[in-house]
Amino acid sequence: MTQQAAPQEPSAAPRKLTARVRRRAWGEPRVRFWWLIGVVMLGIGTWFAVVAFRDRAKVQWLIDRGIPVEALVNVANTETVRNRAEPPDSIVELRFDWHGQSFTPHPRMLPGRKEPIITKSKLLIHVNPNDPNDWTWLSAPEPLLTLMTGALVAIPIGVCSLLAALLVRGRMLRVWRTGEAVETLVMDSRNTALAPLSRAARVTPADEDDKRLYKVFVPAGIPLDRGESVWIIRAKRNSTSAVSAAWFE
């Protein structure tokens, strides 16, 4: 890949917040980290919510239209001895009569169960008329809030992450608009998981009287050999927080 020339000195503050500057601010790794987390968590939360609504509707359909069947708890938690009490979250294997023949559906748990499961006991279930492997033991669907626990965790995290992205981006834009442009020299650079398409560089002001080090993320293609010149924008002269000017140019 052909490397770009190092960026020129930024204009003096206050700088314009052009459409390009506003757009590129979303790509700054510290901003991008938060909005990516937000998008992913909202996606996960939405998926959990859709699954919860779908599963609840399915249970309600089985209760309303399924065939009531008295099933035998043949195995619970691998236990087959009669009258053994097993935990409510045990995987059970049922057996029931289906159109005149004994049928054993796929083993599964009993969602929403609070009481122990007794082996060889009877259990009233509602079976899908078209698929005996599709059944529910519930007499009413579980509360929607219970089914949506995953969504209620993931969605707020997603919203908070997006708000964090907005806050970090706003701070970056303020630094760009009013901050001090400083020419720095690269000390070293490396790839990071936070910014796989850019590099994290440690830089120090070209002014030999200023010995501070700054860590900035620099877009791919900017020369980052030791001693290369890189322009940064820092919020104020005594600040140790800075952003690479290349993100906004």
Legacy VTK file of the C-alpha trace (Angstrom):
# vtk DataFile Version 3.0
C-alpha trace
ASCII
DATASET POLYDATA
POINTS 249 float
0.000 0.000 0.000
1.333 3.450 -0.888
1.687 5.589 2.189
0.150 9.058 2.331
2.235 12.112 3.015
2.224 13.230 6.630
-0.593 15.729 7.299
0.127 19.443 7.123
-0.196 21.806 10.067
-3.884 22.222 10.981
-5.479 25.637 10.668
-5.639 27.889 13.705
-8.510 27.583 16.183
-11.427 28.001 16.057
-11.663 25.463 13.228
-14.768 24.779 11.176
-16.939 21.776 11.934
-17.533 20.781 8.347
-19.656 17.821 7.252
-16.444 15.899 6.563
-15.097 16.617 10.043
-18.375 15.545 11.657
-18.465 12.367 9.585
-14.852 11.393 10.214
-15.275 11.917 13.951
-17.433 8.769 13.997
-14.413 6.784 12.792
-12.046 7.881 15.567
-11.324 4.581 17.396
-12.453 5.752 20.827
-15.776 6.872 19.329
-16.074 3.854 17.040
-15.546 1.464 19.964
-18.607 2.774 21.801
-20.990 2.960 18.866
-19.995 -0.525 17.680
-20.690 -1.909 21.161
-24.005 -0.049 21.134
-25.084 -1.390 17.755
-24.094 -4.960 18.657
-25.888 -4.872 22.022
-29.020 -3.354 20.517
-28.969 -6.066 17.868
-28.630 -8.769 20.512
-31.350 -7.186 22.637
-33.705 -6.948 19.670
-33.066 -10.593 18.841
-33.838 -11.617 22.447
-37.048 -9.565 22.351
-38.202 -11.101 19.062
-37.496 -14.608 20.364
-39.400 -13.851 23.593
-42.483 -12.626 21.724
-42.306 -15.571 19.325
-41.916 -18.172 22.086
-44.739 -16.679 24.141
-47.050 -16.650 21.127
-46.128 -20.253 20.384
-46.937 -21.389 23.932
-50.240 -19.541 23.828
-51.094 -21.252 20.532
-50.291 -24.670 21.996
-52.477 -23.961 25.028
-55.367 -22.741 22.862
-55.154 -25.234 19.995
-52.977 -28.077 21.197
-54.361 -31.481 22.124
-54.429 -32.064 25.932
-52.488 -35.234 26.706
-51.573 -36.928 29.993
-47.892 -37.817 29.695
-45.691 -40.013 31.878
-42.448 -38.519 33.207
-40.378 -41.508 32.138
-36.944 -40.003 32.883
-35.938 -36.890 34.814
-32.328 -35.817 35.142
-31.312 -39.310 33.865
-33.210 -40.845 36.826
-35.644 -43.654 35.968
-36.503 -44.987 39.447
-40.126 -44.291 40.411
-41.019 -41.420 42.784
-37.604 -39.750 42.788
-37.770 -35.970 43.195
-35.491 -34.195 40.746
-34.665 -30.475 40.372
-37.202 -28.296 38.484
-34.658 -27.522 35.756
-34.004 -31.204 34.985
-34.206 -32.465 31.414
-37.167 -34.806 31.173
-38.158 -37.554 28.806
-41.913 -37.953 28.494
-43.981 -40.796 27.092
-47.591 -40.551 25.983
-50.134 -42.195 23.725
-50.346 -40.552 20.294
-52.959 -41.838 17.866
-52.938 -45.247 19.507
-49.169 -45.630 19.713
-46.663 -44.927 22.469
-44.594 -41.864 21.599
-41.469 -40.411 23.240
-40.709 -36.818 22.184
-37.243 -35.282 22.300
-36.031 -34.782 25.914
-36.182 -31.184 27.134
-36.609 -28.994 30.184
-39.887 -27.737 31.626
-39.606 -23.932 31.358
-41.050 -22.013 34.287
-41.109 -25.070 36.549
-40.702 -24.283 40.265
-41.600 -27.589 41.925
-39.467 -30.756 41.913
-40.115 -33.197 39.096
-41.262 -36.629 40.271
-40.224 -39.576 38.114
-43.037 -41.784 36.770
-45.609 -39.119 37.682
-48.282 -37.870 35.296
-48.053 -34.491 33.577
-50.764 -32.745 31.570
-49.326 -31.249 28.390
-50.688 -29.583 25.250
-49.366 -31.117 22.029
-49.219 -29.595 18.553
-51.723 -31.609 16.475
-49.254 -31.638 13.573
-46.045 -32.346 15.501
-45.981 -34.416 18.708
-42.445 -33.192 19.430
-43.914 -29.701 19.873
-45.624 -29.435 23.260
-45.862 -27.360 26.416
-46.584 -28.305 29.977
-47.630 -24.737 30.859
-51.279 -23.830 31.450
-50.500 -20.147 30.786
-47.535 -18.455 29.079
-44.734 -17.206 31.292
-44.751 -13.431 31.989
-43.267 -11.493 29.097
-40.812 -9.722 31.415
-39.409 -13.088 32.470
-38.898 -14.137 28.857
-37.313 -10.808 27.985
-34.591 -10.853 30.661
-31.853 -10.975 28.020
-33.371 -8.077 26.089
-33.814 -6.018 29.260
-30.093 -6.423 29.957
-28.728 -5.957 26.427
-30.857 -3.029 25.226
-29.982 -0.605 28.079
-26.298 -1.469 27.623
-26.666 -0.699 23.919
-28.396 2.625 24.584
-25.780 3.642 27.169
-22.978 2.709 24.757
-24.488 4.872 22.004
-24.819 7.756 24.456
-21.176 7.261 25.410
-20.254 7.395 21.708
-22.112 10.695 21.363
-20.349 12.124 24.416
-16.885 11.026 23.285
-17.530 12.298 19.741
-18.731 15.629 21.123
-15.537 15.940 23.149
-13.433 15.090 20.081
-15.198 17.749 18.019
-14.663 20.359 20.740
-10.974 19.488 20.849
-10.747 19.818 17.072
-12.546 23.146 17.044
-10.804 24.905 19.914
-7.731 22.823 20.769
-4.078 23.643 20.279
-2.285 22.137 17.277
1.058 20.604 18.277
3.688 19.067 16.032
4.931 15.823 17.573
7.486 13.146 16.792
6.672 9.447 16.769
8.313 7.424 19.521
6.753 4.092 18.558
3.514 2.653 17.163
1.609 -0.611 17.185
-1.604 -2.249 16.080
-4.349 -2.604 18.692
-7.552 -4.601 18.976
-9.433 -1.355 19.642
-8.403 0.081 16.273
-7.510 -2.734 13.842
-7.664 -0.398 10.817
-5.357 2.215 12.351
-2.345 2.350 14.650
-1.799 3.520 18.198
1.226 5.784 18.387
3.149 7.310 21.269
4.305 10.775 20.320
6.136 13.617 22.015
6.128 17.331 21.089
8.820 18.427 18.664
9.525 21.238 21.130
12.387 19.787 23.163
11.275 21.713 26.244
8.034 19.700 26.362
8.790 16.137 27.481
5.216 14.867 27.683
4.073 11.729 25.861
0.711 11.411 24.145
-1.051 8.298 22.918
-3.072 8.903 19.761
-4.729 6.727 17.127
-3.531 7.482 13.612
-5.358 6.433 10.408
-3.752 3.789 8.231
-1.330 5.143 5.628
0.235 7.903 7.746
4.033 7.363 8.102
4.748 6.289 11.681
8.437 5.457 11.670
10.310 6.616 14.727
11.001 10.341 14.409
8.235 10.977 11.830
6.256 14.191 12.294
2.592 13.880 13.324
0.249 16.746 14.154
-2.052 16.362 17.137
-4.738 18.545 18.673
-4.747 18.820 22.446
-7.545 20.389 24.483
-5.244 22.840 26.262
-1.572 23.357 26.796
-1.342 21.412 30.051
-3.581 18.581 28.815
-2.275 15.049 28.417
-5.277 14.056 26.264
-5.017 14.556 22.516
-6.350 13.399 19.158
-4.548 12.939 15.852
-5.351 15.796 13.499
-5.387 13.320 10.602
-8.801 12.012 11.685
-10.423 15.306 10.735
-8.574 16.176 7.531
LINES 1 250
249 0 1 2 3 4 5 6 7 8 9 10 11 12 13 14 15 16 17 18 19 20 21 22 23 24 25 26 27 28 29 30 31 32 33 34 35 36 37 38 39 40 41 42 43 44 45 46 47 48 49 50 51 52 53 54 55 56 57 58 59 60 61 62 63 64 65 66 67 68 69 70 71 72 73 74 75 76 77 78 79 80 81 82 83 84 85 86 87 88 89 90 91 92 93 94 95 96 97 98 99 100 101 102 103 104 105 106 107 108 109 110 111 112 113 114 115 116 117 118 119 120 121 122 123 124 125 126 127 128 129 130 131 132 133 134 135 136 137 138 139 140 141 142 143 144 145 146 147 148 149 150 151 152 153 154 155 156 157 158 159 160 161 162 163 164 165 166 167 168 169 170 171 172 173 174 175 176 177 178 179 180 181 182 183 184 185 186 187 188 189 190 191 192 193 194 195 196 197 198 199 200 201 202 203 204 205 206 207 208 209 210 211 212 213 214 215 216 217 218 219 220 221 222 223 224 225 226 227 228 229 230 231 232 233 234 235 236 237 238 239 240 241 242 243 244 245 246 247 248
